[in-house]
Amino acid sequence: MAAELAGSKCPTCGTSNFTPRLDLQSDFIRRRIFSDYDPAACTEIEETISLLDAEHQDCASEIVRLQLQIEALSSRQRQLKECESKFRCLLSPSPIQKLPNEVLMSVFDLVSQDNLLREERKRFSDLWPDGEHGLTAMPALVLSSICSGWRQITLSHSALWSRMTLVLAAVHIMEDIKASFFTMVKLYIDRSHTSLLRLRIDMAKYYSAGSVPHSALSLLGKTSQRWHHLTFIGSNLFRREIFSIPDNVRDFPSLRELAFKLCDRAALEVFGQAPNLRCLEVAHDAIELTSNFPWSQLTSVAVTSAERLDEVMDRCPNLASIRFQLVWYTPHFHPPRAFQSLKSLFIIFLERRLDSGWLNIVLSCCICPSLTSLTLEMPEDYSTSCTWPLRTLESFLIQSSCALNDLSVRGFQITDNDLIAVFRRIPSLTSLIVEDSRFNWDMDSSTTITPALIQSL
């Protein structure tokens, strides 16, 4: 019988030291395999079988060890290749890597105009009707997660983090969700550093005098000195208690634009000391023009037909732009008034049942010699055909004697002859936007853009 060998591990390094126990090609093995039955050799044969079985197990263990070693070496090989590829990229960077940081920062700024922070994932909001996610919703956070270079750029440009839309939950939510939302708002505030804040807030849950202020809004209340743009919509009138703003904090030195869905005297008077305020927008309620508010500073307002335009102009003598929203209130008629400073006029129909004759009421009250831009807009889903008020427009232009440069018309049923008449009436026109109403979209061919219109140009 051949000398017996055994598999073991080195006691010093633990490396496998596997060697065969038997030489299967030895003369002893050959003779024994081809020998006849011999009762005296049974013990020796059983020992040989035991050695063969043990070596079979040793081979299986060694195969497992070698397979693990091969997998480890293969993984190492892949890692080496990936590392090599990354190092080669440093020798030939991609085109975007060659852009200067200043160019990348400008690109990031363009795609980071707003960041959606939604407390309740399924909550719909007028501030974010499309419900996007990812880069479209939270561009600053996504861009900062791409690579170390982009992260450094985004963190150094604090303005990217200063534009936030907060959509608060309309129902009761778990405390851990509230805590996560607070943490995210705090992250944006911290990374915005000293940049002026653009805030749009949708607060649907009703707030009463005894309610506990929302922690995220209380955090924003501490930054009121940095508010530059504030939009506040939902089920609540604006109150300083909602943001935990102390009574002794009266100044809003950076605030330039203010927009409310609901508004009353108390909401306006919170911002009585806002020296840089220039724009005010109220979507539904009538404005309390007698409130303590910096009316004379305003250069742009958006009001409803609940207001008299002459009274608005009297309180805001420096207005250059008015967005007049026709809702369920019949417009107030007053004798024609000259609005010398007005350069842009927007008249928007917000209700489908409104009569286009209301447009005549509004325009007949206005004399705007400095007007350069006019926008007339009907709802997209206006169910009845609303004809183009050509005579009304002509009377207004004759009365104002203005050199109109920009005209935008949306939702009206307008023909090519109507447009040709507009071109003849307004030779100073340099920009025209016409959007057909749905009444025309269903027709086989447009009655607005026709060969006759093109030839008239």
C-alpha positions as CSV (number, residue, x, y, z in Angstrom):
1,M,0.0,0.0,0.0
2,A,1.3,3.5,-0.9
3,A,2.3,5.9,1.8
4,E,-0.8,7.7,3.2
5,L,-1.1,11.5,2.7
6,A,-3.6,13.9,4.4
7,G,-5.1,17.4,3.6
8,S,-4.7,20.1,6.2
9,K,-4.2,23.8,6.7
10,C,-0.9,25.6,7.6
11,P,-1.1,26.3,11.3
12,T,0.8,29.6,10.7
13,C,-1.1,31.3,7.8
14,G,-4.2,29.1,7.4
15,T,-3.5,28.5,3.7
16,S,-4.9,25.2,2.3
17,N,-2.2,22.5,2.2
18,F,-4.3,19.9,0.3
19,T,-2.5,16.8,-0.9
20,P,-3.9,13.4,-2.0
21,R,-4.2,10.6,0.6
22,L,-3.7,7.8,-1.9
23,D,-1.9,7.3,-5.2
24,L,-4.6,5.8,-7.4
25,Q,-2.0,4.7,-10.0
26,S,0.1,2.7,-7.5
27,D,0.7,-1.0,-7.9
28,F,-1.0,-1.7,-4.6
29,I,-4.2,-0.1,-5.7
30,R,-4.1,-1.9,-9.1
31,R,-3.4,-5.3,-7.5
32,R,-6.1,-4.9,-5.0
33,I,-8.7,-3.9,-7.6
34,F,-8.0,-7.0,-9.7
35,S,-7.5,-9.5,-6.9
36,D,-10.0,-12.2,-5.8
37,Y,-12.0,-12.2,-2.7
38,D,-9.8,-12.8,0.4
39,P,-11.4,-12.8,3.8
40,A,-8.0,-12.0,5.4
41,A,-7.7,-8.7,3.4
42,C,-11.2,-7.4,4.3
43,T,-9.8,-5.2,7.1
44,E,-7.2,-3.6,4.9
45,I,-9.8,-3.1,2.1
46,E,-12.2,-1.3,4.5
47,E,-9.4,1.0,5.6
48,T,-8.7,1.8,2.0
49,I,-12.4,2.6,1.4
50,S,-12.4,4.8,4.4
51,L,-9.3,6.7,3.1
52,L,-11.0,7.0,-0.4
53,D,-14.1,8.5,1.2
54,A,-12.2,10.9,3.3
55,E,-10.2,12.1,0.3
56,H,-13.4,12.5,-1.7
57,Q,-14.7,14.8,1.1
58,D,-11.4,16.7,1.0
59,C,-11.7,17.2,-2.7
60,A,-15.2,18.6,-2.3
61,S,-14.0,21.0,0.4
62,E,-11.1,22.1,-1.8
63,I,-13.4,22.6,-4.8
64,V,-15.6,24.9,-2.7
65,R,-12.6,26.8,-1.4
66,L,-11.2,27.3,-4.9
67,Q,-14.6,28.4,-6.3
68,L,-14.8,31.1,-3.6
69,Q,-11.3,32.1,-4.4
70,I,-12.2,32.3,-8.1
71,E,-15.3,34.4,-7.3
72,A,-13.2,36.7,-5.1
73,L,-10.6,37.1,-7.8
74,S,-13.2,37.7,-10.5
75,S,-14.8,40.4,-8.3
76,R,-11.4,41.9,-7.7
77,Q,-10.8,41.8,-11.5
78,R,-14.0,43.7,-12.2
79,Q,-13.2,46.3,-9.6
80,L,-9.8,46.8,-11.1
81,K,-11.3,47.3,-14.5
82,E,-13.9,49.8,-13.2
83,C,-11.2,51.7,-11.4
84,E,-9.0,51.7,-14.5
85,S,-12.0,53.0,-16.6
86,K,-12.5,55.8,-14.2
87,F,-8.9,56.8,-14.3
88,R,-8.9,56.7,-18.0
89,C,-11.9,59.1,-18.0
90,L,-9.6,61.6,-16.2
91,L,-7.4,61.5,-19.3
92,S,-10.3,62.1,-21.7
93,P,-13.2,63.7,-19.9
94,S,-16.7,63.8,-21.3
95,P,-17.9,67.1,-22.9
96,I,-20.0,68.1,-19.8
97,Q,-16.9,67.6,-17.6
98,K,-15.1,70.2,-19.7
99,L,-17.7,72.9,-18.9
100,P,-16.6,75.6,-16.5
101,N,-18.3,75.6,-13.1
102,E,-19.9,78.9,-13.9
103,V,-21.7,77.5,-16.9
104,L,-22.9,74.4,-15.0
105,M,-24.1,76.7,-12.2
106,S,-26.2,78.7,-14.8
107,V,-27.7,75.5,-16.1
108,F,-28.5,74.3,-12.6
109,D,-30.1,77.6,-11.9
110,L,-32.4,77.3,-14.9
111,V,-33.6,73.9,-14.0
112,S,-34.0,74.7,-10.3
113,Q,-36.6,77.3,-10.4
114,D,-38.7,75.5,-7.8
115,N,-38.4,72.6,-5.3
116,L,-41.6,70.7,-4.3
117,L,-41.7,69.6,-0.7
118,R,-44.8,67.6,-0.3
119,E,-45.9,66.4,3.2
120,E,-48.5,64.0,1.9
121,R,-47.4,62.2,-1.3
122,K,-50.9,61.9,-2.9
123,R,-52.0,65.4,-2.0
124,F,-53.0,67.4,-5.1
125,S,-52.2,71.1,-5.2
126,D,-52.9,74.0,-7.6
127,L,-49.3,75.1,-7.0
128,W,-48.1,71.8,-8.5
129,P,-50.9,70.4,-10.8
130,D,-48.7,68.0,-12.8
131,G,-47.5,66.0,-9.8
132,E,-44.0,65.3,-11.1
133,H,-41.2,63.7,-9.1
134,G,-37.5,63.4,-9.3
135,L,-35.4,66.1,-11.0
136,T,-38.5,68.1,-12.0
137,A,-39.8,68.2,-8.4
138,M,-36.6,68.5,-6.3
139,P,-33.9,69.6,-8.7
140,A,-31.5,71.0,-6.1
141,L,-31.5,67.8,-4.1
142,V,-31.2,65.5,-7.2
143,L,-28.3,67.5,-8.7
144,S,-26.4,67.5,-5.5
145,S,-26.5,63.7,-5.5
146,I,-25.0,63.1,-8.9
147,C,-21.3,63.4,-8.1
148,S,-18.9,65.2,-5.8
149,G,-18.2,67.9,-8.3
150,W,-21.9,68.7,-8.9
151,R,-22.5,68.5,-5.1
152,Q,-19.9,71.1,-4.5
153,I,-21.4,73.4,-7.1
154,T,-25.0,73.1,-5.8
155,L,-23.9,73.6,-2.2
156,S,-22.0,76.7,-3.1
157,H,-25.0,78.2,-5.0
158,S,-27.4,78.8,-2.1
159,A,-30.1,80.3,-4.4
160,L,-30.9,76.8,-5.7
161,W,-32.2,75.9,-2.3
162,S,-34.1,79.1,-1.6
163,R,-37.1,78.3,-3.9
164,M,-39.6,76.1,-2.2
165,T,-43.2,75.0,-2.7
166,L,-44.6,73.5,0.4
167,V,-47.8,71.4,0.1
168,L,-49.0,70.5,3.6
169,A,-51.1,67.5,4.4
170,A,-54.9,68.0,4.4
171,V,-55.5,65.2,6.9
172,H,-53.8,63.9,10.1
173,I,-50.6,62.1,9.3
174,M,-48.1,60.1,11.4
175,E,-45.5,61.9,13.5
176,D,-42.6,60.2,11.7
177,I,-43.9,61.7,8.4
178,K,-44.1,65.1,10.0
179,A,-40.6,64.8,11.4
180,S,-39.2,63.8,7.9
181,F,-41.0,66.7,6.3
182,F,-39.6,69.1,8.9
183,T,-36.1,67.7,8.4
184,M,-36.3,68.3,4.6
185,V,-37.6,71.9,5.0
186,K,-34.8,72.6,7.5
187,L,-32.2,71.1,5.1
188,Y,-33.3,73.5,2.3
189,I,-33.4,76.5,4.7
190,D,-29.9,75.7,6.0
191,R,-28.5,75.3,2.5
192,S,-30.1,78.5,1.3
193,H,-27.8,80.3,3.8
194,T,-28.6,84.0,3.4
195,S,-30.3,83.9,0.0
196,L,-33.7,85.6,-0.3
197,L,-36.5,83.0,-0.1
198,R,-39.2,82.3,-2.7
199,L,-42.0,80.5,-0.9
200,R,-45.2,79.0,-2.2
201,I,-47.3,77.4,0.5
202,D,-50.6,75.4,0.1
203,M,-52.1,74.9,3.6
204,A,-55.4,73.0,3.2
205,K,-55.9,72.0,6.8
206,Y,-57.9,74.6,8.7
207,Y,-56.0,76.6,11.4
208,S,-57.9,78.0,14.4
209,A,-56.7,80.2,17.2
210,G,-56.1,77.2,19.5
211,S,-54.3,75.1,16.9
212,V,-50.7,74.1,17.4
213,P,-48.6,75.8,14.6
214,H,-47.1,73.5,12.0
215,S,-43.4,73.0,12.9
216,A,-42.2,73.6,9.3
217,L,-44.1,76.9,9.0
218,S,-42.8,78.0,12.4
219,L,-39.3,77.3,11.1
220,L,-40.1,79.5,8.0
221,G,-41.5,82.2,10.3
222,K,-38.0,82.6,11.7
223,T,-36.7,83.6,8.2
224,S,-39.3,86.3,7.5
225,Q,-36.5,88.8,7.1
226,R,-35.4,86.9,4.0
227,W,-38.9,86.4,2.4
228,H,-38.7,87.8,-1.2
229,H,-41.8,86.1,-2.7
230,L,-44.7,84.7,-0.7
231,T,-47.7,82.8,-2.1
232,F,-50.2,81.5,0.4
233,I,-53.2,79.5,-0.7
234,G,-55.5,76.9,0.9
235,S,-58.3,77.1,3.4
236,N,-56.8,79.8,5.6
237,L,-56.4,83.6,5.7
238,F,-52.8,84.6,6.3
239,R,-52.1,85.1,10.0
240,R,-48.7,85.7,11.7
241,E,-49.7,83.0,14.3
242,I,-49.6,80.3,11.6
243,F,-45.9,81.0,11.1
244,S,-45.3,81.8,14.8
245,I,-44.1,85.3,13.9
246,P,-43.9,87.4,17.1
247,D,-46.0,90.6,17.4
248,N,-42.9,92.7,17.7
249,V,-41.7,91.5,14.2
250,R,-43.2,94.0,11.9
251,D,-40.7,94.6,9.1
252,F,-40.4,92.5,6.0
253,P,-37.5,94.3,4.4
254,S,-36.9,91.9,1.5
255,L,-40.5,91.1,0.5
256,R,-41.2,92.1,-3.1
257,E,-44.1,89.9,-4.3
258,L,-47.2,88.8,-2.3
259,A,-50.0,86.5,-3.5
260,F,-53.1,85.2,-1.6
261,K,-56.0,83.0,-2.5
262,L,-58.1,84.4,0.4
263,C,-57.5,87.9,1.8
264,D,-58.8,90.3,4.4
265,R,-57.7,93.5,6.2
266,A,-55.8,91.6,8.9
267,A,-53.8,89.6,6.3
268,L,-52.8,92.7,4.5
269,E,-51.9,94.7,7.6
270,V,-49.4,92.1,8.6
271,F,-47.3,93.4,5.7
272,G,-47.8,97.1,6.5
273,Q,-44.0,97.6,6.7
274,A,-42.6,96.1,3.6
275,P,-40.6,98.9,1.9
276,N,-39.7,96.8,-1.2
277,L,-43.1,95.3,-1.9
278,R,-44.1,95.9,-5.5
279,C,-46.6,93.1,-6.5
280,L,-49.8,92.0,-5.0
281,E,-52.2,89.3,-6.2
282,V,-55.5,88.3,-4.7
283,A,-57.3,85.4,-6.5
284,H,-60.8,85.5,-5.0
285,D,-61.7,88.0,-2.3
286,A,-62.2,91.8,-2.7
287,I,-59.2,93.8,-1.5
288,E,-59.6,96.0,1.6
289,L,-58.2,99.2,-0.1
290,T,-58.5,101.1,3.2
291,S,-56.2,98.8,5.1
292,N,-52.8,99.9,6.4
293,F,-50.7,98.6,3.4
294,P,-48.0,100.1,1.2
295,W,-50.4,100.7,-1.7
296,S,-48.4,103.6,-3.3
297,Q,-45.3,101.3,-3.7
298,L,-47.1,98.7,-5.9
299,T,-46.3,98.5,-9.6
300,S,-48.3,95.4,-10.3
301,V,-51.6,94.0,-9.0
302,A,-54.0,91.1,-9.8
303,V,-57.6,91.8,-8.6
304,T,-61.0,90.5,-9.3
305,S,-64.1,92.2,-10.8
306,A,-65.2,92.9,-7.2
307,E,-62.9,95.9,-7.4
308,R,-63.4,99.2,-9.2
309,L,-60.4,99.9,-11.4
310,D,-60.5,103.6,-10.7
311,E,-60.4,103.0,-6.9
312,V,-57.5,100.6,-7.3
313,M,-55.6,103.1,-9.4
314,D,-56.3,105.9,-6.9
315,R,-54.7,103.8,-4.1
316,C,-51.9,102.6,-6.4
317,P,-50.9,105.6,-8.5
318,N,-47.6,103.9,-9.7
319,L,-49.2,100.8,-11.2
320,A,-47.6,99.7,-14.5
321,S,-49.5,96.4,-14.7
322,I,-53.0,95.2,-13.8
323,R,-54.4,91.7,-14.1
324,F,-58.1,92.0,-13.9
325,Q,-59.9,88.7,-13.2
326,L,-63.5,88.5,-14.1
327,V,-65.3,86.2,-11.8
328,W,-68.9,86.1,-10.6
329,Y,-69.0,89.8,-9.8
330,T,-70.4,92.1,-12.5
331,P,-67.7,94.7,-13.3
332,H,-68.3,98.1,-11.8
333,F,-68.9,100.8,-14.5
334,H,-67.5,104.2,-13.9
335,P,-66.8,107.2,-16.2
336,P,-63.7,106.7,-18.4
337,R,-60.5,107.4,-16.5
338,A,-57.0,108.0,-17.8
339,F,-54.5,105.6,-16.3
340,Q,-51.3,107.4,-17.3
341,S,-48.7,104.9,-15.9
342,L,-50.4,101.7,-17.0
343,K,-48.3,99.7,-19.5
344,S,-49.7,96.2,-19.3
345,L,-53.3,95.2,-19.0
346,F,-54.5,91.6,-18.5
347,I,-58.3,90.8,-18.6
348,I,-59.0,87.2,-17.7
349,F,-62.4,85.5,-17.7
350,L,-62.3,82.9,-14.9
351,E,-65.9,81.7,-15.2
352,R,-67.4,79.9,-18.2
353,R,-70.8,81.5,-17.8
354,L,-69.5,85.1,-18.1
355,D,-70.7,87.3,-20.9
356,S,-68.0,88.7,-23.2
357,G,-70.0,91.9,-23.0
358,W,-68.4,92.4,-19.6
359,L,-65.2,93.1,-21.5
360,N,-66.8,96.1,-23.0
361,I,-67.7,97.4,-19.5
362,V,-64.1,97.1,-18.4
363,L,-62.4,98.6,-21.5
364,S,-64.9,101.4,-21.9
365,C,-63.8,102.7,-18.4
366,C,-60.1,102.8,-19.2
367,I,-58.0,105.3,-21.1
368,C,-54.4,104.0,-21.2
369,P,-52.2,106.2,-23.4
370,S,-49.0,104.4,-22.2
371,L,-50.3,100.9,-22.8
372,T,-47.9,98.6,-24.7
373,S,-49.2,95.1,-23.8
374,L,-52.7,93.7,-23.8
375,T,-53.9,90.2,-22.9
376,L,-57.4,88.9,-23.3
377,E,-58.1,85.4,-22.1
378,M,-61.1,83.0,-21.9
379,P,-61.1,79.7,-20.1
380,E,-59.9,76.8,-22.2
381,D,-63.1,74.8,-21.5
382,Y,-65.4,77.6,-22.5
383,S,-68.4,75.6,-23.9
384,T,-70.0,78.2,-26.0
385,S,-68.4,80.0,-28.9
386,C,-67.2,83.5,-27.8
387,T,-66.8,85.8,-30.8
388,W,-63.9,88.2,-31.0
389,P,-65.0,91.6,-29.7
390,L,-63.4,93.6,-32.5
391,R,-65.6,96.7,-32.1
392,T,-64.8,96.8,-28.3
393,L,-61.1,96.6,-29.0
394,E,-61.2,99.2,-31.7
395,S,-63.1,101.6,-29.5
396,F,-60.6,101.1,-26.6
397,L,-57.6,101.7,-28.9
398,I,-59.1,104.8,-30.4
399,Q,-60.0,106.1,-26.9
400,S,-56.5,105.4,-25.5
401,S,-54.5,106.4,-28.5
402,C,-51.8,104.0,-27.4
403,A,-49.0,102.3,-29.4
404,L,-49.6,98.7,-28.6
405,N,-46.6,96.4,-29.1
406,D,-47.8,93.1,-27.6
407,L,-51.3,91.5,-28.0
408,S,-52.2,88.1,-26.6
409,V,-55.6,86.5,-27.3
410,R,-56.6,83.1,-25.8
411,G,-59.9,81.3,-26.0
412,F,-61.9,83.6,-28.3
413,Q,-63.3,82.5,-31.6
414,I,-61.3,84.7,-33.9
415,T,-61.2,84.6,-37.7
416,D,-58.6,85.6,-40.3
417,N,-60.5,88.7,-41.1
418,D,-60.5,89.7,-37.5
419,L,-56.8,89.4,-37.3
420,I,-56.3,91.3,-40.5
421,A,-58.4,94.1,-39.0
422,V,-56.2,94.0,-35.9
423,F,-53.0,94.4,-38.0
424,R,-54.5,97.4,-39.8
425,R,-55.7,99.0,-36.5
426,I,-52.4,98.4,-34.7
427,P,-49.5,99.1,-37.0
428,S,-47.1,99.2,-34.0
429,L,-47.7,95.6,-33.2
430,T,-44.5,93.5,-32.9
431,S,-45.7,90.4,-31.0
432,L,-49.0,88.6,-31.4
433,I,-50.1,85.4,-29.6
434,V,-53.4,83.7,-30.7
435,E,-54.7,80.5,-29.2
436,D,-57.9,79.2,-30.8
437,S,-60.7,78.1,-28.5
438,R,-61.6,74.4,-28.3
439,F,-64.5,75.3,-30.7
440,N,-61.9,75.7,-33.5
441,W,-59.7,72.8,-32.5
442,D,-62.3,70.3,-33.5
443,M,-62.7,71.8,-37.0
444,D,-61.0,70.3,-40.0
445,S,-59.2,73.5,-40.8
446,S,-58.4,76.6,-38.8
447,T,-60.4,79.7,-39.6
448,T,-57.7,81.8,-38.1
449,I,-54.4,81.0,-39.8
450,T,-55.4,81.0,-43.5
451,P,-53.7,81.8,-46.8
452,A,-55.6,85.1,-46.8
453,L,-54.1,86.0,-43.5
454,I,-50.5,85.1,-44.6
455,Q,-50.9,87.1,-47.8
456,S,-52.1,90.1,-45.8
457,L,-48.8,90.2,-43.9
